[in-house]
Amino acid sequence: MASKPDKTSVHESSKPNLGKRIIALRACLKISQSELGKRVGASAMSISRWESDSKRPPANYLIKFGLLSTPDDCWFFWGQAGLTIADVMRVMPRPKVGPREN
């Protein structure tokens, strides 16, 4: 029987460690620091600093990490950027309601 994937990957429990979550994102995407940097518009050195928790990524990069992630992981990164579900819902386009038929 195949072993289950490690659930700690991007889903760290208790206190989140942002650096580990970025490492897990990169591992999930199977890309290098340099490639992740290219995808989000940052240097490989910045990615390294963020992964080691020596620097915190600015919100715009956290949002980009979210866009590269699974939906659950997306909300983690967006939450770290300060976004809430209410913020996102507020700017979502509303479905157009047509005339009611009686």
N, CA, C and O of each residue as an XYZ file, in Angstrom:
408
protein
N       0.843     -1.176      0.000
C       0.000      0.000      0.000
C       0.886      1.236      0.000
O       1.833      1.323      0.781
N       0.581      2.198     -0.878
C       1.389      3.413     -0.978
C       1.174      4.287      0.245
O       0.069      4.368      0.781
N       2.231      4.933      0.674
C       2.093      5.821      1.826
C       1.415      7.120      1.408
O       1.526      7.569      0.267
N       0.714      7.700      2.363
C       0.018      8.957      2.086
C       1.026     10.094      2.053
O       2.032     10.049      2.761
N       0.762     11.138      1.223
C       1.672     12.273      1.216
C       1.685     12.962      2.579
O       0.702     12.925      3.319
N       2.783     13.572      2.888
C       2.939     14.274      4.163
C       2.006     15.476      4.198
O       2.158     16.406      3.407
N       1.035     15.458      5.117
C       0.048     16.533      5.213
C       0.641     17.807      5.805
O       0.000     18.857      5.755
N       1.836     17.744      6.358
C       2.412     18.960      6.913
C       2.928     19.876      5.825
O       3.269     21.027      6.097
N       2.991     19.382      4.584
C       3.554     20.170      3.488
C       3.221     21.640      3.622
O       3.981     22.386      4.240
N       2.127     22.071      3.072
C       1.774     23.476      3.176
C       0.766     23.668      4.294
O       0.463     24.803      4.661
N       0.242     22.580      4.843
C      -0.779     22.660      5.887
C      -0.164     22.488      7.271
O      -0.515     21.550      7.986
N       0.731     23.360      7.653
C       1.316     23.290      8.991
C       0.218     23.540     10.013
O      -0.645     24.394      9.808
N       0.250     22.804     11.107
C      -0.731     23.045     12.154
C      -0.156     24.007     13.178
O       1.019     24.368     13.119
N      -0.974     24.406     14.091
C      -0.672     25.375     15.139
C      -0.110     26.660     14.553
O      -0.703     27.228     13.636
N       1.015     27.126     15.060
C       1.578     28.396     14.619
C       2.241     28.224     13.248
O       3.191     27.453     13.105
N       1.737     28.945     12.244
C       2.302     28.758     10.904
C       3.713     29.321     10.795
O       4.006     30.396     11.319
N       4.564     28.599     10.123
C       5.914     29.050      9.837
C       5.933     29.409      8.357
O       5.946     28.530      7.495
N       5.933     30.686      8.075
C       5.811     31.158      6.704
C       6.910     30.614      5.806
O       6.635     30.205      4.678
N       8.143     30.600      6.282
C       9.249     30.082      5.484
C       9.037     28.636      5.068
O       9.282     28.269      3.918
N       8.578     27.815      6.010
C       8.322     26.408      5.692
C       7.187     26.275      4.695
O       7.201     25.377      3.854
N       6.206     27.156      4.778
C       5.081     27.103      3.841
C       5.535     27.476      2.428
O       5.041     26.915      1.450
N       6.463     28.409      2.320
C       6.988     28.783      1.001
C       7.820     27.630      0.434
O       7.732     27.317     -0.753
N       8.621     27.007      1.286
C       9.402     25.833      0.856
C       8.455     24.738      0.373
O       8.692     24.125     -0.668
N       7.384     24.490      1.126
C       6.421     23.452      0.756
C       5.731     23.791     -0.566
O       5.494     22.905     -1.386
N       5.411     25.062     -0.773
C       4.806     25.480     -2.037
C       5.749     25.172     -3.191
O       5.344     24.612     -4.210
N       7.003     25.543     -3.016
C       8.000     25.319     -4.062
C       8.194     23.823     -4.324
O       8.337     23.398     -5.470
N       8.197     23.039     -3.258
C       8.339     21.584     -3.410
C       7.130     20.998     -4.140
O       7.274     20.118     -4.988
N       5.953     21.489     -3.805
C       4.734     21.017     -4.462
C       4.767     21.341     -5.958
O       4.327     20.541     -6.783
N       5.283     22.506     -6.294
C       5.390     22.911     -7.696
C       6.596     22.278     -8.397
O       6.715     22.327     -9.622
N       7.490     21.681     -7.593
C       8.715     21.035     -8.097
C       9.572     22.021     -8.891
O       9.991     21.751    -10.017
N       9.818     23.179     -8.260
C      10.623     24.219     -8.903
C      11.702     24.726     -7.952
O      11.623     24.527     -6.740
N      12.703     25.377     -8.515
C      13.813     25.936     -7.736
C      13.427     27.300     -7.170
O      12.397     27.871     -7.526
N      14.271     27.800     -6.288
C      14.083     29.157     -5.772
C      14.107     30.163     -6.913
O      13.329     31.118     -6.930
N      14.992     29.944     -7.850
C      15.111     30.840     -8.991
C      13.816     30.858     -9.813
O      13.343     31.921    -10.216
N      13.254     29.680    -10.054
C      12.012     29.591    -10.841
C      10.842     30.216    -10.087
O      10.024     30.913    -10.688
N      10.752     29.977     -8.783
C       9.680     30.606     -8.010
C       9.826     32.123     -8.069
O       8.844     32.851     -8.212
N      11.072     32.586     -7.957
C      11.320     34.021     -8.066
C      10.844     34.585     -9.398
O      10.232     35.652     -9.449
N      11.130     33.859    -10.470
C      10.672     34.308    -11.801
C       9.155     34.370    -11.873
O       8.590     35.301    -12.447
N       8.501     33.379    -11.289
C       7.034     33.319    -11.363
C       6.356     34.433    -10.584
O       5.255     34.860    -10.933
N       7.017     34.910     -9.520
C       6.384     35.969     -8.718
C       7.055     37.329     -8.891
O       6.598     38.326     -8.333
N       8.137     37.367     -9.662
C       8.821     38.639     -9.895
C       9.780     39.050     -8.793
O       9.939     40.237     -8.507
N      10.422     38.061     -8.172
C      11.388     38.325     -7.099
C      12.694     37.612     -7.430
O      12.732     36.729     -8.288
N      13.759     38.002     -6.746
C      15.047     37.336     -6.954
C      15.092     36.020     -6.182
O      14.350     35.824     -5.219
N      15.971     35.126     -6.619
C      16.184     33.876     -5.898
C      16.681     34.164     -4.486
O      16.363     33.425     -3.555
N      17.459     35.234     -4.322
C      17.958     35.610     -2.993
C      16.792     36.000     -2.073
O      16.786     35.647     -0.894
N      15.811     36.726     -2.613
C      14.635     37.084     -1.806
C      13.886     35.827     -1.380
O      13.484     35.701     -0.224
N      13.702     34.904     -2.311
C      13.017     33.648     -1.978
C      13.777     32.941     -0.860
O      13.165     32.448      0.088
N      15.100     32.887     -0.960
C      15.923     32.251      0.066
C      15.729     32.925      1.427
O      15.582     32.244      2.442
N      15.727     34.232      1.450
C      15.540     34.971      2.717
C      14.156     34.711      3.303
O      14.009     34.561      4.516
N      13.146     34.658      2.444
C      11.792     34.411      2.923
C      11.653     32.990      3.446
O      10.990     32.765      4.458
N      12.273     32.024      2.764
C      12.202     30.628      3.207
C      12.922     30.418      4.538
O      12.516     29.573      5.336
N      13.969     31.167      4.776
C      14.721     31.019      6.030
C      14.125     31.871      7.149
O      14.637     31.878      8.269
N      13.051     32.584      6.846
C      12.381     33.473      7.806
C      13.270     34.611      8.282
O      13.015     35.195      9.335
N      14.327     34.938      7.509
C      15.145     36.086      7.897
C      14.491     37.391      7.442
O      14.777     38.456      7.989
N      13.625     37.307      6.454
C      12.834     38.451      5.987
C      11.422     37.961      5.733
O      11.203     36.784      5.443
N      10.465     38.872      5.845
C       9.066     38.544      5.553
C       8.717     39.089      4.174
O       9.026     40.241      3.871
N       8.072     38.271      3.328
C       7.705     38.779      2.008
C       6.629     39.858      2.105
O       5.728     39.755      2.937
N       6.710     40.886      1.270
C       5.649     41.887      1.224
C       4.325     41.251      0.767
O       4.316     40.181      0.159
N       3.237     41.914      1.066
C       1.903     41.382      0.785
C       1.714     41.021     -0.685
O       1.080     40.011     -0.992
N       2.250     41.827     -1.596
C       2.028     41.529     -3.015
C       2.622     40.177     -3.410
O       2.079     39.507     -4.288
N       3.721     39.762     -2.785
C       4.308     38.449     -3.074
C       3.496     37.336     -2.409
O       3.345     36.256     -2.980
N       2.979     37.590     -1.222
C       2.139     36.597     -0.555
C       0.888     36.316     -1.391
O       0.439     35.173     -1.482
N       0.337     37.349     -1.991
C      -0.826     37.163     -2.869
C      -0.440     36.317     -4.081
O      -1.197     35.439     -4.496
N       0.721     36.579     -4.639
C       1.186     35.777     -5.787
C       1.426     34.329     -5.388
O       1.120     33.421     -6.161
N       1.968     34.094     -4.194
C       2.138     32.718     -3.717
C       0.776     32.036     -3.634
O       0.634     30.872     -4.011
N      -0.211     32.755     -3.147
C      -1.556     32.207     -3.062
C      -2.097     31.796     -4.414
O      -2.751     30.761     -4.542
N      -1.826     32.604     -5.420
C      -2.314     32.299     -6.763
C      -1.657     31.053     -7.348
O      -2.223     30.412     -8.234
N      -0.473     30.708     -6.860
C       0.223     29.498     -7.312
C      -0.169     28.258     -6.512
O       0.227     27.144     -6.855
N      -0.940     28.451     -5.457
C      -1.243     27.393     -4.490
C      -2.589     26.727     -4.734
O      -3.367     27.135     -5.597
N      -2.836     25.689     -3.945
C      -4.161     25.073     -3.890
C      -5.098     26.053     -3.182
O      -4.622     26.973     -2.517
N      -6.420     25.881     -3.308
C      -7.338     26.819     -2.654
C      -7.097     26.996     -1.153
O      -7.089     28.127     -0.669
N      -6.901     25.906     -0.407
C      -6.660     26.043      1.036
C      -5.377     26.807      1.318
O      -5.341     27.678      2.187
N      -4.327     26.477      0.581
C      -3.048     27.150      0.787
C      -3.126     28.599      0.332
O      -2.467     29.472      0.895
N      -3.933     28.845     -0.688
C      -4.136     30.212     -1.158
C      -4.630     31.090     -0.012
O      -4.115     32.187      0.205
N      -5.628     30.603      0.717
C      -6.168     31.399      1.825
C      -5.137     31.612      2.923
O      -5.151     32.650      3.585
N      -4.248     30.657      3.131
C      -3.184     30.870      4.114
C      -2.322     32.057      3.690
O      -2.116     32.990      4.467
N      -1.816     32.019      2.452
C      -0.939     33.093      1.985
C      -1.681     34.429      1.930
O      -1.139     35.462      2.324
N      -2.913     34.404      1.444
C      -3.679     35.655      1.391
C      -3.964     36.189      2.790
O      -3.951     37.400      3.008
N      -4.220     35.296      3.734
C      -4.422     35.722      5.127
C      -3.164     36.370      5.681
O      -3.239     37.365      6.403
N      -2.000     35.806      5.344
C      -0.739     36.398      5.772
C      -0.542     37.792      5.162
O       0.138     38.644      5.734
N      -1.150     38.005      3.988
C      -1.070     39.308      3.321
C      -2.088     40.290      3.906
O      -2.080     41.476      3.576
N      -2.958     39.784      4.771
C      -3.953     40.643      5.399
C      -5.319     40.609      4.730
O      -6.218     41.351      5.125
N      -5.488     39.749      3.714
C      -6.789     39.652      3.042
C      -7.721     38.735      3.816
O      -7.290     37.756      4.425
N      -9.000     39.068      3.783
C     -10.026     38.220      4.375
C     -10.995     37.791      3.276
O     -10.992     38.344      2.176
N     -11.812     36.811      3.590
C     -12.837     36.388      2.633
C     -13.747     37.570      2.310
O     -14.143     37.752      1.159
N     -14.076     38.367      3.313
C     -14.946     39.532      3.089
C     -14.307     40.501      2.099
O     -15.006     41.070      1.260
N     -12.979     40.702      2.183
C     -12.285     41.588      1.239
C     -12.438     41.080     -0.192
O     -12.732     41.844     -1.110
N     -12.234     39.783     -0.360
C     -12.295     39.194     -1.697
C     -13.728     39.223     -2.223
O     -13.955     39.566     -3.383
N     -14.690     38.866     -1.382
C     -16.088     38.840     -1.809
C     -16.580     40.241     -2.196
O     -17.397     40.388     -3.105
N     -16.088     41.238     -1.518
C     -16.506     42.615     -1.785
C     -16.161     43.046     -3.210
O     -16.889     43.846     -3.798
N     -15.084     42.539     -3.766
C     -14.659     42.957     -5.099
C     -15.010     41.950     -6.193
O     -14.718     42.179     -7.367
N     -15.628     40.848     -5.815
C     -16.046     39.853     -6.808
C     -17.221     40.397     -7.606
O     -18.103     41.052     -7.052
N     -17.235     40.125     -8.911
C     -18.395     40.554     -9.697
C     -19.650     39.819     -9.247
O     -19.621     38.622     -8.960
N     -20.724     40.541     -9.193
C     -22.014     39.958     -8.796
C     -22.725     39.427    -10.040
O     -22.653     40.041    -11.105
N     -23.408     38.291     -9.910
C     -24.162     37.799    -11.065
C     -25.276     38.777    -11.406
O     -25.930     39.337    -10.526
N     -25.473     38.967    -12.690
C     -26.548     39.857    -13.133
C     -27.873     39.114    -12.974
O     -28.004     37.945    -13.335
N     -28.833     39.823    -12.431
C     -30.150     39.247    -12.227
C     -31.047     39.768    -13.344
O     -31.217     40.975    -13.512
N     -31.614     38.843    -14.100
C     -32.493     39.219    -15.203
C     -33.899     39.476    -14.712
O     -34.201     39.292    -13.533
N     -34.753     39.900    -15.619
C     -36.162     40.135    -15.225
C     -36.815     38.829    -14.785
O     -36.570     37.766    -15.355
N     -37.637     38.936    -13.772
C     -38.332     37.741    -13.245
C     -39.517     37.405    -14.134
O     -40.237     38.274    -14.625
N     -39.679     36.121    -14.315
C     -40.853     35.662    -15.053
C     -41.915     35.258    -14.050
O     -41.607     34.590    -13.063
N     -43.121     35.638    -14.275
C     -44.211     35.303    -13.353
C     -44.895     34.046    -13.758
O     -45.837     33.615    -13.094
